[in-house]
Amino acid sequence: MQKNIIISVLIMASVLFGATNEEIIANFKARIQIPDIQVKIVSRKKVSKTLDFVTIFLTNGKSSQKISVFTSGEYIFPEVIDVKSGINLKDKMKREATNKNIAKVYKNEISDNIIKLGNDPKKKTLVIFSDPECPFCKRELASIEDQLKHNNIKMIFIPVHERSSLAKSFLIYKYAKKARNDKEKIKILRKYFSQDVDEKVSDEDVKRIEKLRTKYFKTGINGTPYKVMEKEIIK
């Protein structure tokens, strides 16, 4: 009787915890018909008693890719939707991982790289990663006054566009530092969000913004605007 109970527990554990790392690796190697493909489990996180979220690194030495899947019992599947909330769990897990990485960088960020709007201790602070040439960021800026009614805002520029946007970001930082109040800062923001740069910006200054954006892109941010409440990235 005792032996049967132990066997039953082992079978149940196998079902609850999903496919093992070795099984997942073997499955991907069998399905991806690429010579010398290497498959490595980067991380594994339990979502519930029956569901694990697994991040996998694939490389053939020339190119590489990270993908994420869920596993439950003997199954592996790419997406999970919470039917009650409508939330895509993969998006949620990726965002949580990105915010965790952002927190490690943000805690050491210098004030010169942050445009601060609002200073109400009763309000929460929203951090926005932005790009002066991003159309969605321009739309975000259009409602900045309304947003300030509810939150303080901190902006960090990590342009996804190239030199002209990098130059605009540098100029925003340069002139916002001299602004006396939020109204003047917003005027500077709108100026460089809406027009081409006619001021010379050195390659060295552009590289400063390139370095800033690369630092945050490595956290997992892959588009702008990216918004997160500051309390989520201050640990």
Buried (B, 14 or more C-beta within 10 A) or exposed (E): EEEEEEEEEEEEEEEBBBBEBEEBBEBBBEEEEEEEBEBEBEEBEEBEEEBBBBBBBBBEEEEEEEEBBBBBEEEBEEEBEEEEEEEEBBEBBBBBBBBBBBBEBBEEBEEEBBBBBBEEEEBEBBBBBBBBBBEEBBEBBEEBEEBBEEBBBBBBBBBBBEBBBBBBBBBBBBBBEEBEEBEEBBEBBBBBBEEEBEEEBEEEBBEBBBEBBEBBBEBBBEEBBBBBEBEBBEE
